[in-house]
Structures are given as structure tokens and as C-alpha cells.
Amino acid sequence: MNLEIEKAKNEFDDKNYERALEILDSLEVEGEYHKLAVMIRIASLMALKRYDDSLSVIDSNIEKFPYSDFLWSRRVECHYFNGDEENAVKSLEELERIVNKDEKHALVFLAEEFELLDNHEKALKYCDMALEIDEDFEDAVRQKAMIASSLKDRDMMSDCADRLLKLYDDDIYKVMIPFMLKLFSGRYKDCLDIVNGVNVLDDSQDEMFKGAIYKSMVEDLNIEIRTSAPIEMTVDEVLDLFFRYHYDGIKHGEINGARYLIVKRK
């Protein structure tokens, strides 16, 4: 029996959801493997977007496993995808009741479910509770950053970026998240500090990041540079002029033998 369930799980892992269901349909599972079979069945049905069928399986098993985080969270998600907000909220209230609130992973899991239903206040509450348990818990910081982005809370985004930078090394893919948070929060100098502080960037990557800062400043500040004569400027030179404009109020001057003026775009 264990081998057959393992086959079903392997088919699920390979995204062969129909095949996983076929294997499970041929079994009569009891005892210790029943819960695992139920989980694979529900996950397969949800992957196929068969949410009503998923709910039927959930509801037929939830009395047997009333404290299953998995069942209650999938119930929330099935109702959400079916557009049934009322029952999604009710299911989430039950999930909130049974979750172990002394466990940081469980708290972030709960925050994710509340964020799914756009309850940012509760989502933040549980992220902060997880961070009270472990202030360096990366999953909680990342989830809080997502909430901050939804709320367009620039200060919170910037704070999450600072927290993540303390946890990350020079890996470009990890640094990308705090860079984007800083960019979306309008902390352009911080963005440049991140780029200059990463030791693994090649020239093209360096230019890509700096180009993103340039584009964001042009769009956010609605500005452009006009010059008295055609000249070539590096991205570093342009960012220097933009920073002088944004942070020091300097709108004009001379660069590379030409006069320049930073103006609002029409």
C-alpha cells in the first residue's frame, strides 16, 4: 500500500495529476496512510482546478482530521478560487483558531492565508508575531515585504529590504529582492549602494541594475535631461545628475563640455 501511495506522490510531483488520481482511485486506504492519500488527492484536484471536487474530499475528511492545517487552508483556497468569500473567511477563522501560534513557520503560513483574502492587518500581525519569535526569520520578512508592496507602504518596504540585506550574502539573486523593494519605495541612493556593494556583478549586470534605477527615476519623477549640444554620458554620470536634482535641488550645470538642464517631461 505504501508503494502505491508513493507512486501516486511521484506522479503528482511530476505534474501527472490525472495519473496520480487514477492510482488513488484504485486503492482502499486506511490507517496511517489515509491522511497522506487524502492530501495527494486534494492537491491533485486543486492543480487541475477542480475546486468543487476538492471541497467534497476536504469536507468528507475534515471531521476525521479537525486539526489539520492542510485541510482548513485548502478549504480557504478552494472557496477563494470559487469566488465564495464568505465561506473562505469562515474557513480561515477556523484555521486561525487551530494554528500553533508559538511556531514561527505556522504564523507565516497563517499570514499568507490572510493576505490571500486581502486582510493585510491580520497578515501583518502574524508576520510580526513570527519576527518576535525570530527577528531574522527570512520567510516572515519576505512575507511582510509582500504585504508592504500590496499596501504601497514605502517605509515598510524599505525596512524589509534592510532586514533582508543583513541576512543575504553577495548572491545576485538574493540581493534582487531588497534592490526591488528599495526601488519601489523610491530609495534610489540605497539602490545604488546595494549595486556598489555586491561583489559578484559583471559589467552587464551592473549596468542593468543602474539602468533600472535610471528608468525608475525618470518615471517616478517625470524628468528628462536636455543638453546644449549632443554629448555621450555614462549611466553613472546620468544618475549623479539625477541624484543632485532629487536630493539637492540642482537642476542645471555643465557636463562633458555642454550645459545641461533637468526638466519635467510634458
Backbone bond lengths (Angstrom), bond angles and torsions (degrees), N, CA, C in turn:
res aa  C-N    CA-C-N  psi(-1)  N-CA   C-N-CA  omega(-1)  CA-C   N-CA-C  phi
1 M - - - 1.466 - - 1.525 110.56 -
2 N 1.320 115.48 -42.88 1.456 120.55 179.20 1.519 110.98 -59.65
3 L 1.336 116.80 -40.38 1.461 121.43 -179.66 1.529 111.27 -64.65
4 E 1.315 117.28 -38.83 1.466 120.84 179.73 1.522 110.98 -67.31
5 I 1.304 116.74 -41.09 1.470 119.77 177.60 1.524 110.13 -66.48
6 E 1.325 115.62 -37.25 1.465 119.03 176.80 1.519 110.93 -63.22
7 K 1.342 116.50 -38.24 1.468 120.15 175.91 1.531 110.36 -61.10
8 A 1.336 116.00 -43.68 1.465 120.18 179.46 1.517 110.63 -62.11
9 K 1.326 116.14 -41.24 1.470 119.82 179.37 1.528 110.57 -65.30
10 N 1.315 116.97 -40.69 1.468 120.09 178.71 1.525 111.11 -63.41
11 E 1.324 116.03 -40.15 1.469 119.42 177.64 1.529 109.92 -64.37
12 F 1.336 116.45 -40.23 1.464 119.97 176.84 1.527 110.37 -62.09
13 D 1.321 116.28 -46.08 1.472 120.29 -179.49 1.526 111.17 -60.93
14 D 1.338 116.43 -31.02 1.468 120.95 178.35 1.529 112.16 -87.17
15 K 1.338 116.29 7.73 1.457 123.38 178.49 1.526 113.57 68.27
16 N 1.329 115.93 21.75 1.461 121.02 174.69 1.536 107.75 -94.22
17 Y 1.313 115.33 71.13 1.467 120.34 -169.94 1.533 113.02 -67.50
18 E 1.315 116.64 -40.04 1.467 119.45 178.90 1.528 110.32 -62.78
19 R 1.326 116.27 -41.54 1.463 120.32 179.78 1.527 110.42 -65.24
20 A 1.324 117.31 -39.73 1.465 120.85 177.28 1.525 110.37 -59.47
21 L 1.325 116.24 -42.04 1.467 120.40 179.74 1.526 111.15 -67.37
22 E 1.328 117.00 -37.56 1.465 120.52 178.41 1.528 110.78 -61.44
23 I 1.314 115.99 -42.38 1.469 119.80 179.30 1.520 110.47 -63.71
24 L 1.327 116.05 -44.89 1.467 120.09 -179.48 1.530 111.34 -65.73
25 D 1.327 117.38 -35.41 1.466 120.94 179.99 1.528 111.93 -64.55
26 S 1.321 116.04 -24.49 1.469 119.96 -177.91 1.527 112.33 -87.12
27 L 1.338 116.55 -1.01 1.463 120.68 -175.83 1.521 111.41 -109.96
28 E 1.294 114.67 152.54 1.458 121.36 168.28 1.526 106.00 -117.67
29 V 1.296 114.96 97.31 1.464 120.17 -170.49 1.518 110.38 -98.34
30 E 1.317 115.53 131.19 1.459 121.79 175.40 1.525 108.71 -133.99
31 G 1.301 114.64 173.38 1.461 120.12 173.55 1.508 113.82 68.24
32 E 1.331 116.13 -142.06 1.464 121.52 -169.30 1.522 113.75 -66.29
33 Y 1.335 118.93 -22.98 1.457 121.29 -177.04 1.529 113.29 -92.39
34 H 1.318 116.03 -6.21 1.466 119.44 -176.04 1.532 111.56 -62.18
35 K 1.314 116.68 -45.84 1.458 120.14 -177.43 1.517 111.36 -63.31
36 L 1.346 117.28 -40.64 1.466 120.93 178.54 1.529 110.26 -63.57
37 A 1.316 117.14 -42.20 1.466 120.45 179.09 1.525 111.06 -63.03
38 V 1.322 116.30 -39.99 1.465 120.90 178.33 1.530 110.26 -63.35
39 M 1.313 116.61 -42.79 1.468 120.43 -179.45 1.522 111.35 -63.15
40 I 1.337 116.45 -42.92 1.471 119.90 179.30 1.527 110.53 -65.19
41 R 1.337 115.96 -40.32 1.466 119.71 179.84 1.531 110.85 -62.69
42 I 1.315 116.55 -48.15 1.469 120.47 -178.74 1.524 110.46 -62.58
43 A 1.323 116.58 -45.83 1.462 120.21 -179.26 1.527 111.26 -62.10
44 S 1.329 117.18 -38.19 1.470 121.02 178.66 1.522 110.79 -66.66
45 L 1.324 116.60 -45.00 1.463 120.49 179.77 1.523 111.18 -63.08
46 M 1.333 116.58 -40.00 1.463 119.45 178.92 1.526 111.50 -67.82
47 A 1.332 116.23 -37.59 1.464 119.29 177.42 1.528 111.18 -62.54
48 L 1.331 115.68 -29.34 1.472 121.27 176.98 1.523 112.69 -88.27
49 K 1.348 115.47 3.62 1.469 122.89 179.53 1.534 111.91 63.83
50 R 1.319 116.79 28.48 1.468 122.09 176.39 1.532 108.10 -95.30
51 Y 1.329 114.42 70.75 1.457 119.64 -170.22 1.530 113.05 -71.00
52 D 1.323 118.11 -34.12 1.470 119.95 177.37 1.529 110.48 -65.44
53 D 1.339 116.21 -41.28 1.466 119.77 176.85 1.528 110.76 -64.77
54 S 1.324 115.70 -38.88 1.466 119.93 177.59 1.514 110.38 -61.24
55 L 1.325 116.58 -44.50 1.463 120.70 -179.99 1.524 111.41 -61.92
56 S 1.324 116.73 -37.10 1.463 119.72 179.04 1.520 110.78 -62.44
57 V 1.338 116.42 -42.16 1.465 120.60 178.54 1.526 110.30 -67.39
58 I 1.334 116.04 -42.95 1.467 120.28 179.52 1.524 110.46 -60.19
59 D 1.327 115.87 -50.44 1.473 119.97 -175.13 1.526 112.31 -66.88
60 S 1.318 116.99 -27.87 1.465 119.74 179.02 1.530 112.19 -79.05
61 N 1.337 116.72 -10.80 1.466 119.90 -177.71 1.528 113.97 -119.05
62 I 1.323 116.54 -10.99 1.463 118.70 -171.39 1.529 112.20 -70.09
63 E 1.342 117.06 -26.42 1.465 119.18 176.28 1.533 110.70 -71.16
64 K 1.323 115.92 -32.94 1.467 120.56 178.72 1.530 110.89 -73.37
65 F 1.352 116.56 -33.08 1.473 121.03 -179.28 1.539 108.97 -125.45
66 P 1.332 118.12 67.45 1.476 120.69 -172.82 1.526 114.75 -68.24
67 Y 1.332 117.24 -15.38 1.465 119.95 -178.73 1.527 111.94 -110.34
68 S 1.314 115.66 24.68 1.464 120.46 -179.95 1.527 110.83 -84.48
69 D 1.325 116.69 111.32 1.464 121.03 174.65 1.525 110.63 -56.49
70 F 1.336 115.22 -39.80 1.458 120.41 -177.53 1.524 111.01 -60.11
71 L 1.323 117.20 -50.24 1.463 120.31 -176.92 1.523 111.77 -63.33
72 W 1.328 117.14 -46.01 1.461 119.24 -177.70 1.531 111.98 -68.18
73 S 1.333 117.06 -37.89 1.471 118.84 179.30 1.521 111.06 -68.37
74 R 1.343 117.17 -38.73 1.467 119.18 177.96 1.522 110.76 -69.45
75 R 1.317 116.02 -30.03 1.470 119.36 175.32 1.530 109.99 -64.99
76 V 1.329 115.99 -42.31 1.467 120.62 175.39 1.524 109.61 -56.75
77 E 1.316 116.17 -49.31 1.467 121.01 -173.63 1.525 111.96 -69.20
78 C 1.332 117.73 -38.67 1.471 119.60 177.55 1.521 111.17 -62.58
79 H 1.331 116.73 -45.00 1.465 119.42 177.68 1.533 110.73 -63.97
80 Y 1.318 115.73 -38.44 1.477 119.60 178.62 1.533 110.43 -60.56
81 F 1.330 116.32 -49.24 1.466 119.80 -178.13 1.524 111.89 -68.53
82 N 1.320 116.96 -23.70 1.469 120.42 175.47 1.528 112.12 -84.08
83 G 1.332 116.73 -2.72 1.463 120.63 -179.78 1.516 113.56 77.09
84 D 1.329 117.02 17.92 1.464 122.04 -179.44 1.528 109.05 -98.25
85 E 1.322 115.82 80.91 1.464 120.58 -174.72 1.527 111.93 -64.73
86 E 1.323 117.28 -37.66 1.461 120.31 -177.06 1.527 111.77 -60.36
87 N 1.327 117.01 -47.34 1.459 119.89 -179.84 1.528 112.13 -75.38
88 A 1.322 116.28 -27.63 1.468 118.93 174.15 1.521 110.15 -63.23
89 V 1.330 116.26 -43.75 1.470 121.03 178.97 1.523 110.81 -64.50
90 K 1.320 117.31 -42.70 1.467 120.87 179.45 1.524 110.98 -62.33
91 S 1.309 116.47 -41.88 1.464 120.18 179.25 1.519 110.78 -66.56
92 L 1.326 115.76 -37.39 1.462 119.44 179.28 1.523 111.08 -67.64
93 E 1.306 117.29 -35.01 1.467 120.45 176.56 1.522 110.90 -62.25
94 E 1.332 116.72 -38.49 1.467 120.21 177.52 1.531 110.61 -69.99
95 L 1.323 116.16 -40.78 1.462 120.03 176.67 1.527 110.39 -60.02
96 E 1.324 115.81 -43.30 1.465 120.73 178.77 1.527 110.64 -60.18
97 R 1.322 116.96 -35.79 1.459 121.08 -177.38 1.529 111.94 -68.89
98 I 1.332 117.17 -36.36 1.462 119.49 -171.90 1.527 114.24 -95.00
99 V 1.331 117.31 -15.92 1.469 119.64 -176.00 1.529 110.77 -66.16
100 N 1.325 115.40 141.56 1.466 121.98 176.87 1.531 109.02 -75.34
101 K 1.302 116.46 106.12 1.470 120.85 -174.08 1.535 112.96 -85.14
102 D 1.316 116.01 6.49 1.465 120.26 172.84 1.525 111.07 -98.59
103 E 1.328 116.42 2.82 1.460 120.57 -175.77 1.526 108.71 -116.04
104 K 1.320 116.85 121.88 1.468 121.45 -170.60 1.527 112.77 -64.55
105 H 1.331 118.21 -37.39 1.469 119.83 179.49 1.527 110.57 -66.11
106 A 1.332 116.21 -39.29 1.457 120.49 178.96 1.521 111.07 -64.09
107 L 1.318 117.23 -36.65 1.467 121.55 -179.80 1.528 111.20 -66.94
108 V 1.319 116.81 -41.17 1.470 119.60 178.26 1.523 110.09 -68.51
109 F 1.314 116.40 -39.20 1.461 121.21 175.18 1.525 110.52 -56.99
110 L 1.323 116.29 -43.28 1.462 121.00 178.85 1.530 110.39 -66.52
111 A 1.330 116.53 -40.57 1.468 120.83 177.58 1.529 111.00 -59.44
112 E 1.327 117.06 -39.96 1.467 121.18 179.36 1.526 111.26 -62.31
113 E 1.325 116.25 -40.34 1.455 119.71 -179.82 1.526 111.35 -68.03
114 F 1.331 116.96 -39.52 1.466 119.47 177.59 1.534 110.71 -67.66
115 E 1.312 116.58 -36.09 1.465 119.27 178.73 1.525 110.42 -67.53
116 L 1.332 116.66 -33.60 1.462 120.43 176.60 1.521 110.93 -56.35
117 L 1.335 116.72 -37.37 1.464 121.72 -179.47 1.520 112.29 -94.74
118 D 1.334 116.69 15.61 1.470 123.25 176.91 1.527 113.17 61.89
119 N 1.330 116.50 26.78 1.463 119.92 173.72 1.523 106.86 -93.46
120 H 1.337 115.39 80.06 1.463 120.99 -174.16 1.526 111.65 -65.60
121 E 1.318 116.58 -34.39 1.462 120.11 -177.82 1.531 111.28 -62.05
122 K 1.327 116.47 -48.51 1.463 120.23 179.28 1.539 110.37 -68.41
123 A 1.322 116.45 -38.60 1.469 119.84 179.70 1.526 110.44 -60.30
124 L 1.326 116.63 -44.51 1.466 120.46 178.01 1.524 111.26 -64.21
125 K 1.310 115.54 -40.25 1.468 120.31 -179.67 1.525 110.47 -55.74
126 Y 1.326 116.79 -46.30 1.462 119.22 -175.56 1.527 112.26 -78.05
127 C 1.331 117.46 -29.07 1.472 119.07 171.35 1.524 110.19 -62.62
128 D 1.315 116.35 -46.06 1.466 120.52 -179.29 1.530 111.24 -64.98
129 M 1.328 117.08 -35.51 1.462 119.58 176.85 1.528 110.66 -64.41
130 A 1.332 116.31 -39.85 1.466 120.04 177.65 1.525 110.70 -64.62
131 L 1.344 116.37 -38.06 1.464 120.30 -179.86 1.528 111.74 -73.36
132 E 1.315 117.35 -23.54 1.459 119.86 172.94 1.527 110.69 -68.33
133 I 1.315 115.87 -32.92 1.461 120.66 176.77 1.525 110.29 -74.16
134 D 1.332 116.19 -42.54 1.466 121.80 -178.90 1.524 108.20 -146.38
135 E 1.327 116.33 102.36 1.473 120.06 -175.57 1.518 112.92 -66.84
136 D 1.348 117.79 -15.18 1.459 121.84 179.19 1.530 112.33 -105.74
137 F 1.325 116.80 20.53 1.463 120.43 -178.82 1.527 109.01 -76.14
138 E 1.316 115.11 105.48 1.466 121.14 -172.47 1.523 112.95 -60.33
139 D 1.334 117.26 -40.99 1.470 120.21 -178.83 1.526 111.11 -58.95
140 A 1.333 116.59 -39.06 1.465 120.83 -179.56 1.526 110.77 -69.06
141 V 1.330 116.68 -40.37 1.469 120.04 179.38 1.522 110.35 -65.53
142 R 1.341 116.18 -43.04 1.469 120.08 179.91 1.525 111.00 -63.67
143 Q 1.337 116.63 -42.11 1.458 119.38 178.64 1.523 110.80 -65.50
144 K 1.312 116.70 -40.22 1.465 120.18 178.25 1.529 110.38 -64.01
145 A 1.322 116.54 -36.23 1.466 120.48 177.44 1.523 110.77 -63.39
146 M 1.333 117.15 -38.87 1.468 120.47 177.99 1.525 111.00 -65.06
147 I 1.321 115.93 -39.70 1.464 119.91 178.12 1.526 109.77 -65.07
148 A 1.335 115.87 -44.17 1.465 120.61 179.18 1.524 110.62 -59.30
149 S 1.333 116.61 -39.45 1.467 120.34 178.50 1.526 110.78 -64.74
150 S 1.343 116.40 -41.13 1.463 119.95 177.98 1.521 111.18 -61.98
151 L 1.328 115.30 -38.52 1.462 120.83 -178.87 1.531 112.61 -82.38
152 K 1.356 115.89 -8.97 1.467 121.47 -174.50 1.534 110.76 55.85
153 D 1.333 114.65 37.85 1.456 121.68 178.35 1.529 108.21 -89.45
154 R 1.332 116.05 97.94 1.466 120.85 -173.05 1.526 112.42 -64.88
155 D 1.321 116.99 -38.71 1.466 119.71 -179.81 1.526 110.54 -64.65
156 M 1.320 116.65 -42.01 1.464 120.02 179.92 1.529 110.97 -67.35
157 M 1.330 116.73 -40.49 1.456 120.19 177.02 1.524 110.84 -59.60
158 S 1.307 115.89 -45.03 1.465 120.52 -179.32 1.518 111.20 -64.54
159 D 1.327 116.58 -40.94 1.466 120.68 178.77 1.527 110.47 -63.70
160 C 1.326 117.67 -41.85 1.464 120.71 178.29 1.528 110.67 -64.60
161 A 1.312 116.43 -38.37 1.461 119.96 177.53 1.528 110.68 -61.28
162 D 1.336 116.74 -43.65 1.465 120.78 178.85 1.525 110.85 -61.69
163 R 1.322 116.41 -41.31 1.471 120.20 178.86 1.527 110.87 -63.48
164 L 1.342 115.86 -43.70 1.461 119.34 -178.54 1.522 111.62 -66.94
165 L 1.322 117.30 -36.94 1.469 120.32 179.63 1.525 111.53 -62.35
166 K 1.309 116.73 -31.53 1.468 120.52 177.84 1.532 110.85 -70.51
167 L 1.339 115.96 -27.03 1.457 120.34 -177.30 1.520 112.85 -90.78
168 Y 1.351 117.10 -22.60 1.457 120.55 -173.97 1.523 110.98 -93.22
169 D 1.343 114.51 158.08 1.458 120.26 171.48 1.531 107.79 -100.79
170 D 1.303 116.89 -153.68 1.465 120.59 -175.72 1.529 113.67 -83.26
171 D 1.309 118.39 8.44 1.456 121.63 179.79 1.529 109.67 -61.26
172 I 1.326 116.82 120.63 1.465 121.65 -174.43 1.523 111.74 -60.35
173 Y 1.336 117.20 -34.98 1.464 119.53 -176.43 1.522 111.54 -73.15
174 K 1.323 116.79 -29.72 1.456 119.96 176.37 1.525 110.90 -77.46
175 V 1.322 116.51 -37.91 1.460 120.95 -179.18 1.526 111.13 -68.83
176 M 1.324 117.18 -22.75 1.463 121.25 -178.69 1.533 111.76 -56.41
177 I 1.336 117.50 -39.75 1.471 120.29 -176.06 1.527 111.26 -65.57
178 P 1.353 118.89 -53.75 1.469 117.17 177.70 1.527 112.87 -62.18
179 F 1.326 117.67 -32.55 1.470 120.02 176.94 1.521 110.29 -60.63
180 M 1.341 117.10 -47.61 1.454 120.45 -178.69 1.529 111.25 -66.27
181 L 1.328 116.73 -37.34 1.466 119.66 177.42 1.523 110.77 -61.88
182 K 1.312 115.98 -43.36 1.462 120.23 178.11 1.538 110.59 -64.99
183 L 1.322 115.63 -39.07 1.458 119.96 -179.55 1.523 110.94 -64.16
184 F 1.342 116.19 -47.10 1.461 120.41 -179.43 1.533 112.34 -68.05
185 S 1.331 116.11 -23.51 1.459 119.10 179.17 1.526 112.30 -91.27
186 G 1.349 116.86 3.14 1.455 120.67 176.29 1.513 114.43 75.16
187 R 1.330 117.15 19.61 1.476 120.87 177.59 1.527 108.55 -93.04
188 Y 1.330 116.88 75.08 1.451 121.38 -171.62 1.532 112.62 -68.10
189 K 1.312 117.25 -38.55 1.470 119.75 177.99 1.518 110.46 -64.10
190 D 1.319 116.15 -40.45 1.463 119.87 177.64 1.524 110.39 -61.93
191 C 1.336 116.50 -38.48 1.467 120.24 177.47 1.526 110.62 -59.31
192 L 1.321 115.61 -46.47 1.467 119.80 -179.16 1.521 110.79 -66.04
193 D 1.318 117.06 -36.87 1.470 120.40 177.09 1.529 110.54 -61.87
194 I 1.343 116.20 -38.89 1.465 119.78 177.96 1.523 109.82 -63.13
195 V 1.335 116.73 -47.30 1.465 121.07 -179.47 1.528 110.45 -60.30
196 N 1.315 116.84 -46.35 1.457 120.53 -178.16 1.528 112.24 -69.85
197 G 1.326 116.03 -21.11 1.460 119.33 -177.83 1.515 114.43 -91.57
198 V 1.340 116.69 -7.29 1.466 120.47 179.62 1.521 108.83 -90.46
199 N 1.311 116.16 125.26 1.470 120.30 -174.52 1.517 114.06 -90.55
200 V 1.329 117.44 -6.11 1.469 119.61 -172.70 1.529 112.91 -100.77
201 L 1.321 118.85 2.81 1.462 120.96 -177.10 1.526 111.20 -78.44
202 D 1.339 116.26 134.62 1.457 118.82 169.22 1.530 108.23 -88.12
203 D 1.309 117.36 179.80 1.469 120.69 -173.79 1.525 111.89 -62.57
204 S 1.335 117.03 -40.08 1.465 119.52 -178.00 1.526 110.92 -68.96
205 Q 1.328 116.97 -38.04 1.467 120.38 178.24 1.523 110.77 -68.26
206 D 1.328 115.51 -40.50 1.462 120.56 177.43 1.527 110.30 -58.60
207 E 1.315 115.60 -45.46 1.472 119.94 -179.68 1.528 111.45 -68.20
208 M 1.336 117.07 -34.38 1.464 120.70 178.95 1.528 110.41 -63.21
209 F 1.334 117.21 -47.23 1.458 121.00 179.83 1.530 110.83 -63.73
210 K 1.309 116.48 -45.06 1.466 119.45 -179.72 1.528 110.95 -66.88
211 G 1.331 116.14 -34.34 1.456 119.51 175.89 1.518 111.53 -63.83
212 A 1.340 116.75 -34.82 1.465 120.69 177.55 1.527 110.46 -65.71
213 I 1.334 116.73 -38.93 1.472 120.11 176.80 1.524 109.60 -63.54
214 Y 1.332 116.36 -45.84 1.472 121.22 179.51 1.532 110.48 -57.66
215 K 1.335 116.17 -49.90 1.471 119.82 -177.68 1.520 111.21 -62.10
216 S 1.326 116.56 -41.10 1.462 120.04 -179.44 1.522 111.19 -64.65
217 M 1.326 117.39 -40.78 1.463 120.58 -179.91 1.525 111.05 -67.34
218 V 1.328 116.77 -39.65 1.463 120.45 177.89 1.525 110.09 -60.51
219 E 1.336 116.16 -44.78 1.460 120.17 -176.66 1.527 112.25 -75.81
220 D 1.341 116.46 -43.25 1.464 119.70 -177.47 1.522 112.13 -69.11
221 L 1.326 115.33 -42.16 1.470 119.97 -175.84 1.523 112.60 -93.44
222 N 1.362 115.44 -11.27 1.467 121.22 178.78 1.525 111.19 57.55
223 I 1.353 115.65 53.20 1.469 120.25 -175.30 1.522 111.17 -126.15
224 E 1.334 114.31 163.34 1.460 122.38 172.53 1.516 109.05 -150.31
225 I 1.344 115.31 161.01 1.464 120.72 179.11 1.524 108.97 -105.30
226 R 1.335 115.15 130.41 1.467 121.03 172.42 1.519 108.31 -112.99
227 T 1.334 116.28 142.35 1.461 120.18 -178.29 1.526 110.06 -127.26
228 S 1.349 114.57 157.01 1.475 120.03 -178.29 1.516 112.31 -75.70
229 A 1.321 116.99 -15.42 1.462 121.82 178.88 1.527 108.21 -153.50
230 P 1.339 117.47 154.90 1.467 119.33 177.87 1.529 110.55 -62.94
231 I 1.314 117.53 125.98 1.462 121.54 179.04 1.527 109.43 -140.20
232 E 1.317 114.52 159.57 1.464 121.54 174.85 1.524 107.94 -97.10
233 M 1.345 116.33 135.27 1.462 121.07 175.69 1.521 109.36 -133.19
234 T 1.323 115.61 138.03 1.463 119.80 175.00 1.524 108.91 -76.11
235 V 1.321 115.98 163.57 1.453 119.32 178.11 1.528 110.71 -64.12
236 D 1.325 117.15 -31.50 1.469 120.33 176.63 1.521 110.96 -64.80
237 E 1.317 116.65 -40.62 1.460 120.08 179.44 1.523 111.31 -66.44
238 V 1.326 116.26 -41.58 1.461 119.88 179.73 1.533 110.12 -64.80
239 L 1.319 117.24 -45.00 1.469 120.05 179.62 1.519 111.10 -62.59
240 D 1.329 116.70 -36.03 1.462 119.50 177.57 1.527 110.65 -61.87
241 L 1.334 116.84 -42.14 1.466 120.35 178.43 1.523 111.08 -67.23
242 F 1.315 116.26 -41.08 1.464 120.06 178.40 1.529 111.29 -62.86
243 F 1.317 116.18 -42.14 1.463 119.69 179.39 1.522 110.56 -64.27
244 R 1.323 117.08 -41.30 1.476 120.20 177.60 1.526 110.31 -60.56
245 Y 1.329 115.45 -40.32 1.459 120.28 179.04 1.522 111.21 -66.27
246 H 1.337 116.36 -49.65 1.466 121.38 -171.98 1.525 112.32 -73.36
247 Y 1.320 116.94 -41.57 1.462 120.17 -173.34 1.529 113.62 -97.23
248 D 1.343 116.64 -27.06 1.475 119.50 -175.91 1.529 113.58 -116.16
249 G 1.333 116.54 -6.89 1.458 119.47 178.16 1.521 114.42 76.53
250 I 1.338 118.40 16.40 1.468 121.64 -179.70 1.528 109.03 -87.56
251 K 1.320 116.24 114.00 1.458 121.04 -173.22 1.524 114.21 -101.54
252 H 1.317 117.95 -14.40 1.469 118.85 -175.88 1.520 110.09 -149.77
253 G 1.343 114.78 166.50 1.456 119.84 -179.67 1.516 109.22 166.82
254 E 1.314 115.31 -152.00 1.459 120.85 -178.79 1.516 109.69 -131.07
255 I 1.336 115.36 140.48 1.459 120.40 176.62 1.525 109.34 -150.82
256 N 1.319 115.85 133.31 1.471 123.02 178.15 1.534 112.68 51.74
257 G 1.332 115.89 39.71 1.459 121.45 175.29 1.511 114.75 80.90
258 A 1.302 118.42 10.56 1.469 121.15 179.36 1.522 109.49 -132.20
259 R 1.315 114.60 154.98 1.455 119.85 173.88 1.539 109.31 -83.48
260 Y 1.311 115.92 144.81 1.455 118.71 178.38 1.523 109.60 -129.11
261 L 1.320 114.30 156.22 1.445 121.92 177.26 1.529 108.12 -143.11
262 I 1.308 116.83 129.54 1.473 121.44 176.55 1.528 106.94 -98.54
263 V 1.328 115.42 123.81 1.465 120.49 -176.37 1.527 109.95 -130.49
264 K 1.308 114.73 162.70 1.465 120.89 173.14 1.519 108.86 -73.58
265 R 1.322 116.45 137.53 1.453 120.23 176.94 1.517 110.15 -73.85
266 K 1.297 116.05 149.35 1.456 120.24 178.45 1.508 110.06 -81.03
